[in-house]
Amino acid sequence: MPTSPPSWEPHDYFRAWEHSVDSWASLENELKNIERVSDGRKLVWRGVHNSSYGLLSSAYRWLKSHDRTPPPEGRLREFESKLLAASRTTWPDRGGSALETLAHIQHYGGPTRLIDVSHSVNVAVFFATEQKFDPNDHTPQDDVDGRIFAFQSDDRVVELDKTWGSRELPWIDWDRDKNGWETDLPFIWNPPSALNERIVAQHGAFLIGGVPSLPHGQNSRYRMPGAWQSGNMKTMPAAKVREVTSVSVFLKSLDRRTARNSQATYTLRIAAKAKPEIRRRLLDEFGLHHGVIYPDLFGLAEHGASLAVLS
C-alpha cells in the first residue's frame, strides 16, 4: 500500500537524504563516505548551525518575509537592480563589478542572492557547530542540531570576465535555461582575496543561481528517496521546493556511489550533543575559533563581548 504523503518542510526533506553525526569520530567517517560516494567530484561546503533552516539566500529570505510568499526570479532581479542603483547613486559609487558590490553588501549583513560556501570542509564544520550567543547579554545559547551541505562544483566555477565582471547583473536578461540558470546547480564564484579579510580566513566562495524552475518532469529529482520502494511516487510541488531552497539542488544518497553523469548535492546533520566535542577538536587540531574565522574589526565587535563573557 502507498504510504502517506511526505512532509516537505526543510528539516523533514533534508532528513530523508542525510546521514547523522553524533561525535567527532562519526563526523570523520561521514566525511570520508562523502568523498567515496562523490567519486572524485570537486566539492564546496556550507555549514549552518540549525538543521531545520532552508537553503535560502538572505535576499530571498527577506523578500519571502516581506511579500509573504517565496519570490519568483523576476522579483529577485527587480530587488537586485534597485540595490545596485542605490549603491551607485545614493551612496558613493566605488566602482567595480556588480558581483563585487553584492559581495561587499553580503559581507556587512545586507541581503543578496549570494550564498556563502567554503572550499574548506573544516570551516563549514565550524559554522555548523559554532557556539551562538544571546545578542543582548552575550550568554551562550543552547546548541541545536546543525547541518552541512556539500555541492558539486565541477564545471560551474566563474571568473570576473566580460560577462561575470560586468557592472550590470550578468543574469539580468537570462531566460530560465540560459546556462542552466534556474535548472542546474548554482555557479561557484571565488571572489578576490583582497575583497575582505574573511575571504582568505574562511576559504570563501559564493553560490550564485536562479530561483528553481521546474519544467514538466524535472521536479522528479525532488521526490523523496525510496519512493519507488514505498509506492509513494508523489513529487515535491514547485511551491514547496521554493520554500526549501532558493537555488537548484540535486540531493543524492549517501548509501551508494553517485552516477558519473549526475549533478550532486549531499547533506549531513550534526547532533547538538556532538557540537561541544567537535568545537574542541576543531580548536585543538586545526586552531579554528571565532578570531580566526572572523579576523576583521567587524568580527571583533560582533563576537568579542560574547567571548569575554565565557572567559
C-alpha positions in Angstrom: 0.0 0.0 0.0 1.3 3.5 -0.8 2.5 5.4 2.3 1.1 8.8 3.4 2.4 11.8 1.6 5.8 13.0 3.0 6.3 16.3 4.8 8.0 18.9 2.6 9.3 21.0 5.5 13.1 21.7 5.2 14.1 19.6 8.2 12.0 16.7 7.0 13.0 16.9 3.4 16.8 17.1 4.2 16.4 14.4 6.8 15.3 12.0 4.1 18.7 12.3 2.4 21.1 12.9 5.3 23.4 10.8 7.5 23.6 11.9 11.1 26.7 12.7 13.0 26.9 12.2 16.8 30.6 12.5 17.5 34.0 13.6 16.1 34.7 10.0 15.0 31.4 9.7 13.2 32.0 13.1 11.5 35.3 11.9 10.2 33.7 8.7 8.9 30.8 10.5 7.2 33.2 12.9 5.5 35.2 10.0 4.2 31.9 8.5 3.0 31.1 11.7 1.1 34.5 11.5 -0.5 33.7 7.9 -1.6 30.2 8.4 -2.9 31.1 11.7 -4.7 33.6 9.7 -6.7 36.2 12.4 -7.3 33.9 15.3 -7.7 35.2 18.7 -6.6 33.0 20.0 -3.7 32.4 23.2 -1.9 30.9 23.2 1.6 28.3 25.1 3.6 27.6 24.8 7.3 24.5 26.1 9.1 24.0 26.0 12.8 20.3 24.9 12.7 19.4 21.8 10.7 15.8 23.0 10.1 16.9 26.0 8.1 16.2 26.0 4.4 18.9 26.6 1.8 17.8 30.3 1.3 19.9 33.3 0.4 19.5 36.4 2.6 17.7 38.4 -0.1 15.4 35.5 -0.8 14.5 35.2 2.9 14.0 39.0 3.2 11.6 39.1 0.2 9.8 35.9 1.3 9.1 37.6 4.7 8.2 40.9 3.1 6.0 39.6 0.4 4.7 36.6 2.5 5.4 34.3 -0.4 8.6 32.9 -1.9 9.8 35.4 -4.5 10.0 34.4 -8.2 13.1 35.1 -10.2 11.8 38.3 -11.6 11.1 39.8 -8.1 14.7 38.9 -7.0 16.1 40.6 -10.1 14.0 43.7 -9.5 15.3 44.0 -5.9 18.9 43.5 -7.0 18.6 46.1 -9.7 17.3 48.7 -7.2 20.0 47.7 -4.7 22.8 48.2 -7.3 21.3 51.5 -8.4 21.2 52.8 -4.8 24.9 51.7 -4.3 25.9 53.9 -7.2 23.7 57.0 -6.7 22.6 57.4 -3.1 25.9 56.1 -1.9 29.3 57.0 -3.4 30.0 54.8 -6.4 33.1 52.8 -5.5 33.3 51.2 -9.0 33.8 47.5 -9.5 31.6 44.8 -10.9 28.0 44.0 -9.8 29.2 40.8 -8.2 31.9 42.6 -6.2 29.3 45.2 -5.0 26.9 42.4 -3.9 29.8 40.6 -2.1 30.5 43.8 -0.1 26.8 44.1 0.8 26.7 40.5 1.8 29.9 40.9 4.0 28.2 43.7 6.0 25.0 41.8 6.5 22.9 43.1 3.7 20.5 40.9 1.6 21.8 39.4 -1.6 21.2 36.2 -3.6 24.8 35.1 -2.9 25.1 32.1 -0.6 28.3 31.7 1.4 30.2 28.5 1.0 33.8 27.4 1.7 36.4 25.3 0.0 37.4 24.0 3.4 35.2 21.4 5.0 36.6 22.3 8.4 35.3 25.9 8.0 31.9 24.5 7.1 32.0 22.3 10.2 32.9 25.3 12.3 29.8 27.2 11.1 27.6 24.1 11.6 28.8 23.7 15.2 29.6 27.3 16.1 28.7 28.4 19.6 25.9 31.0 19.4 25.4 33.8 21.9 22.4 35.8 23.1 22.6 39.2 21.3 21.6 41.1 24.4 23.6 39.6 27.3 26.1 37.6 25.3 25.5 34.4 27.2 25.9 31.1 25.3 22.8 29.7 23.7 21.8 26.1 23.9 23.1 24.0 21.0 20.7 22.7 18.3 21.3 20.2 15.5 23.4 21.7 12.7 23.8 20.8 9.1 26.5 20.5 6.4 25.9 20.7 2.7 28.4 19.7 0.0 27.8 20.9 -3.5 29.5 19.6 -6.7 31.5 22.5 -8.2 32.9 20.8 -11.3 32.5 23.0 -14.4 30.4 25.6 -12.5 33.2 28.0 -11.5 33.0 31.5 -12.9 35.6 34.3 -13.2 35.2 38.1 -13.4 35.5 38.1 -17.2 33.5 40.1 -19.7 30.2 38.5 -18.6 30.7 38.0 -14.8 32.8 41.1 -14.3 30.2 43.4 -15.7 28.9 46.5 -13.9 25.4 45.1 -14.6 23.9 41.9 -13.3 25.2 39.1 -15.6 21.9 37.3 -15.4 19.6 40.3 -15.7 18.2 39.2 -19.1 18.8 35.4 -18.9 15.9 33.1 -19.5 15.2 30.1 -17.4 17.5 27.7 -19.3 20.4 30.1 -20.2 23.5 28.4 -18.8 21.1 26.3 -16.6 20.5 29.4 -14.5 17.2 28.2 -12.9 17.6 24.4 -13.6 21.2 23.3 -12.8 23.4 23.5 -9.8 24.4 27.1 -8.9 27.6 28.6 -10.2 30.6 29.0 -7.8 32.4 32.3 -7.7 35.7 32.7 -5.9 35.9 36.4 -5.0 39.2 38.2 -5.0 41.0 37.7 -1.7 41.6 41.4 -1.4 37.8 41.9 -1.2 37.9 41.4 2.6 39.8 39.5 5.3 37.2 36.9 5.7 37.5 35.6 2.2 41.0 34.3 3.0 40.2 33.2 6.6 37.1 31.2 5.5 38.5 29.9 2.2 35.3 31.6 1.0 33.3 31.4 -2.2 29.7 32.1 -3.2 26.9 30.0 -4.7 25.1 32.0 -7.4 22.0 30.7 -9.1 18.4 31.4 -10.1 15.2 30.6 -8.2 14.5 26.9 -9.0 12.4 26.4 -12.1 10.8 23.1 -12.6 9.7 22.4 -16.2 7.4 19.4 -16.7 9.0 16.3 -15.4 12.1 17.9 -13.8 10.8 18.1 -10.2 11.1 14.3 -10.1 14.6 14.9 -8.6 12.8 16.4 -5.5 11.0 13.2 -4.9 11.8 11.6 -1.5 14.4 8.8 -1.7 12.9 5.3 -1.6 9.8 6.5 -3.4 9.8 3.5 -5.8 10.1 1.0 -3.0 7.4 2.6 -0.8 5.0 3.2 -3.6 4.7 6.9 -2.8 5.6 8.5 -6.1 4.4 12.0 -5.3 6.9 14.6 -6.4 7.6 17.7 -4.5 5.3 20.6 -5.6 7.2 23.5 -7.1 5.9 25.9 -4.5 7.3 23.6 -1.8 10.7 23.4 -3.5 10.9 27.2 -3.3 10.1 27.0 0.5 13.1 24.8 1.0 15.8 26.2 -1.4 16.4 29.4 -3.4 18.8 27.6 -5.8 18.5 24.2 -7.6 19.9 21.2 -5.6 20.4 17.6 -6.7 20.4 15.8 -3.3 22.0 12.3 -3.6 22.0 9.2 -1.5 25.0 8.7 0.9 24.5 5.0 0.7 25.8 4.4 -2.8 28.2 5.9 -5.3 26.7 8.8 -7.3 26.4 8.2 -11.0 29.0 9.9 -13.1 26.6 11.8 -15.3 24.6 13.2 -12.3 24.9 16.6 -10.6 25.2 16.1 -6.9 24.5 17.7 -3.5 25.0 15.9 -0.2 24.0 16.7 3.4 24.9 15.7 7.0 23.1 16.6 10.2 25.3 17.2 13.2 23.5 16.3 16.5 23.5 19.1 19.2 25.1 16.8 21.7 28.2 16.3 19.4 28.9 20.1 19.0 31.0 20.7 22.1 33.4 17.9 21.3 33.6 18.9 17.6 34.3 22.5 18.6 37.1 21.3 20.9 38.7 19.2 18.2 38.5 22.0 15.6 40.3 24.2 18.1 42.9 21.7 19.2 43.7 20.1 15.8 43.1 23.0 13.4 43.2 26.1 15.5 39.8 27.2 14.4 38.0 29.7 16.7 36.0 33.0 16.2 39.1 35.2 16.0 40.4 33.1 13.1 37.1 32.8 11.2 36.1 36.5 11.8 39.5 38.2 11.8 38.3 41.8 11.0 37.3 44.5 13.4 33.7 43.8 12.5 34.2 40.3 13.8 35.8 41.6 17.0 32.9 44.0 17.6 30.4 41.2 17.0 32.0 38.4 18.9 34.4 39.9 21.3 32.0 40.7 24.1 30.5 37.2 23.9 33.9 35.6 24.2 34.7 37.8 27.1 31.7 36.5 29.0 33.0 33.0 28.7 36.5 33.8 30.0 
